[in-house]
Amino acid sequence: METFSVIFSDGLASAPMWVRLLAFALVAGLSTLLVLAIRFIADHIIASRTERKYSKLRSVTSMAASATIFTVYFLTVGFVLREFGVSLTAYMASASVIGLAIGFGSQGVVQDLVNGVTFIFSDLLDVGDLVEISTQTGIVKNISMRFVELENPMGASVFIPNRTITNVINYPRGYIRCIVDVTLTGDAATRDVAEERATSLMHGFHEQFPGIFLSRPSNAGRVRLSSGREFVRIKFRIWPGRSQPIETIYREEVVANFLKTDPDYKSWMVAVSFEVEDRPEAVKPSLSLSWPGGKPGGK
């Protein structure tokens, strides 16, 4: 009882060494458990809200978890230093925004934090977005106080410091749409067979190169031009920068297959393009703001 009364009145400085070591171990253990609990809750929120409308919630949760974990460790270190005679007031002052910038020899930490918050609330990127940052392409897995974490096409985690990000390319659809138009020749029956072969080659190509795809390819049906030319449109949804196998291997495979039944078939009859579909007309900006429930102040 006397030992614990000394602890509560004078802190751990006057307590026996074994008590001090036990207290430090207990604080470290509780801090670790708290950090693990925060990460578990944050991961659960991020994983359970996969819809696009929850992207900002996932991003804010990721940032808040990172900030909370930093605070827990910060306070834990302050408690330990206090027991070694370091003034808690001096410690807090040295860890202020100005103290951090001076203490670490740069303003990098502050820049990382400000940029991370800016990314989230300016809708530049959110967790789950497919983006290209600093020549790195991947899906945003985490936005923390210091880094943006991407998962690239090879499954590797790429950590990009927030302060180094100068531009962001965001792919709102979550993929690059590669279109292959395969021209159909011959009579109606021959064209039906040709469409089946092109579709079969599409499925085989997906099985051969699964790593370049973000979703399964599809046959979008036939398109007839005003000139009378008819082709079947194949849609591939791929990672950015991964179209080379489609432009070479798939295209050459289709041409070689069609030459077996039509010696006059030409390589230009298989056209590869990107984003060829019609885009909706731009909506002219309105001078009035849109408010839920009608005009401002209205019912």
Solvent accessible surface area in square Angstrom, and as a share of the most:
residue,aa,sasa,rsa
1,M,195,0.87
2,E,139,0.62
3,T,45,0.26
4,F,115,0.48
5,S,63,0.40
6,V,46,0.26
7,I,28,0.14
8,F,175,0.73
9,S,85,0.55
10,D,92,0.48
11,G,16,0.15
12,L,12,0.06
13,A,71,0.55
14,S,65,0.42
15,A,9,0.07
16,P,55,0.34
17,M,118,0.53
18,W,158,0.55
19,V,11,0.06
20,R,39,0.14
21,L,104,0.52
22,L,109,0.54
23,A,21,0.16
24,F,32,0.13
25,A,64,0.50
26,L,107,0.53
27,V,36,0.21
28,A,52,0.41
29,G,34,0.32
30,L,105,0.52
31,S,10,0.07
32,T,65,0.38
33,L,115,0.57
34,L,89,0.45
35,V,2,0.01
36,L,96,0.48
37,A,46,0.36
38,I,27,0.14
39,R,120,0.44
40,F,146,0.61
41,I,101,0.51
42,A,8,0.06
43,D,87,0.45
44,H,114,0.51
45,I,53,0.27
46,I,34,0.17
47,A,72,0.56
48,S,50,0.32
49,R,97,0.35
50,T,104,0.60
51,E,89,0.40
52,R,141,0.51
53,K,157,0.67
54,Y,69,0.26
55,S,9,0.06
56,K,72,0.31
57,L,77,0.39
58,R,16,0.06
59,S,0,0.00
60,V,55,0.31
61,T,19,0.11
62,S,6,0.04
63,M,18,0.08
64,A,52,0.40
65,A,13,0.10
66,S,27,0.17
67,A,37,0.29
68,T,58,0.34
69,I,19,0.10
70,F,98,0.41
71,T,65,0.38
72,V,19,0.11
73,Y,96,0.36
74,F,40,0.17
75,L,102,0.51
76,T,23,0.13
77,V,73,0.42
78,G,2,0.02
79,F,65,0.27
80,V,44,0.25
81,L,60,0.30
82,R,114,0.42
83,E,9,0.04
84,F,129,0.54
85,G,70,0.67
86,V,63,0.36
87,S,63,0.41
88,L,81,0.40
89,T,109,0.63
90,A,56,0.44
91,Y,31,0.12
92,M,98,0.44
93,A,64,0.50
94,S,68,0.44
95,A,23,0.18
96,S,51,0.33
97,V,97,0.56
98,I,127,0.64
99,G,17,0.16
100,L,36,0.18
101,A,16,0.12
102,I,128,0.65
103,G,66,0.63
104,F,134,0.56
105,G,67,0.64
106,S,64,0.41
107,Q,114,0.51
108,G,6,0.06
109,V,32,0.18
110,V,38,0.22
111,Q,83,0.37
112,D,0,0.00
113,L,68,0.34
114,V,84,0.48
115,N,41,0.21
116,G,0,0.00
117,V,61,0.35
118,T,66,0.38
119,F,12,0.05
120,I,1,0.01
121,F,133,0.56
122,S,57,0.37
123,D,94,0.49
124,L,80,0.40
125,L,1,0.00
126,D,9,0.05
127,V,7,0.04
128,G,40,0.38
129,D,5,0.03
130,L,4,0.02
131,V,0,0.00
132,E,48,0.22
133,I,0,0.00
134,S,53,0.34
135,T,124,0.72
136,Q,71,0.31
137,T,24,0.14
138,G,0,0.00
139,I,51,0.26
140,V,1,0.00
141,K,92,0.39
142,N,48,0.25
143,I,0,0.00
144,S,18,0.12
145,M,22,0.10
146,R,84,0.31
147,F,74,0.31
148,V,0,0.00
149,E,35,0.16
150,L,0,0.00
151,E,66,0.29
152,N,20,0.10
153,P,32,0.20
154,M,147,0.66
155,G,50,0.48
156,A,50,0.39
157,S,65,0.42
158,V,28,0.16
159,F,115,0.48
160,I,10,0.05
161,P,39,0.24
162,N,0,0.00
163,R,98,0.36
164,T,68,0.39
165,I,15,0.08
166,T,125,0.73
167,N,99,0.51
168,V,35,0.20
169,I,85,0.43
170,N,46,0.24
171,Y,38,0.15
172,P,107,0.68
173,R,124,0.45
174,G,31,0.30
175,Y,42,0.16
176,I,35,0.18
177,R,23,0.08
178,C,0,0.00
179,I,0,0.00
180,V,0,0.00
181,D,15,0.08
182,V,0,0.00
183,T,8,0.05
184,L,3,0.02
185,T,40,0.23
186,G,50,0.48
187,D,92,0.48
188,A,76,0.59
189,A,69,0.53
190,T,61,0.35
191,R,47,0.17
192,D,68,0.35
193,V,76,0.44
194,A,5,0.04
195,E,36,0.16
196,E,119,0.53
197,R,54,0.20
198,A,0,0.00
199,T,29,0.17
200,S,71,0.46
201,L,27,0.13
202,M,3,0.01
203,H,76,0.34
204,G,36,0.35
205,F,2,0.01
206,H,26,0.12
207,E,131,0.59
208,Q,114,0.50
209,F,47,0.20
210,P,85,0.53
211,G,44,0.43
212,I,7,0.04
213,F,16,0.07
214,L,54,0.27
215,S,51,0.33
216,R,151,0.55
217,P,8,0.05
218,S,41,0.26
219,N,52,0.27
220,A,54,0.42
221,G,25,0.24
222,R,87,0.32
223,V,49,0.28
224,R,151,0.55
225,L,72,0.36
226,S,127,0.82
227,S,97,0.63
228,G,36,0.35
229,R,77,0.28
230,E,15,0.07
231,F,9,0.04
232,V,0,0.00
233,R,44,0.16
234,I,0,0.00
235,K,33,0.14
236,F,0,0.00
237,R,53,0.19
238,I,1,0.00
239,W,22,0.08
240,P,16,0.10
241,G,79,0.76
242,R,73,0.27
243,S,18,0.11
244,Q,114,0.51
245,P,20,0.13
246,I,0,0.00
247,E,73,0.33
248,T,45,0.26
249,I,72,0.37
250,Y,0,0.00
251,R,64,0.23
252,E,109,0.49
253,E,69,0.31
254,V,0,0.00
255,V,16,0.09
256,A,55,0.43
257,N,34,0.17
258,F,7,0.03
259,L,73,0.36
260,K,164,0.69
261,T,91,0.53
262,D,36,0.19
263,P,113,0.71
264,D,101,0.52
265,Y,7,0.03
266,K,103,0.44
267,S,59,0.38
268,W,153,0.54
269,M,27,0.12
270,V,0,0.00
271,A,43,0.34
272,V,36,0.21
273,S,34,0.22
274,F,83,0.35
275,E,46,0.21
276,V,59,0.34
277,E,57,0.25
278,D,146,0.76
279,R,164,0.60
280,P,126,0.79
281,E,161,0.72
282,A,100,0.78
283,V,140,0.81
284,K,176,0.74
285,P,130,0.81
286,S,85,0.55
287,L,189,0.94
288,S,84,0.54
289,L,141,0.70
290,S,115,0.74
291,W,122,0.43
292,P,134,0.84
293,G,64,0.61
294,G,41,0.40
295,K,168,0.71
296,P,84,0.53
297,G,92,0.88
298,G,47,0.45
299,K,232,0.98
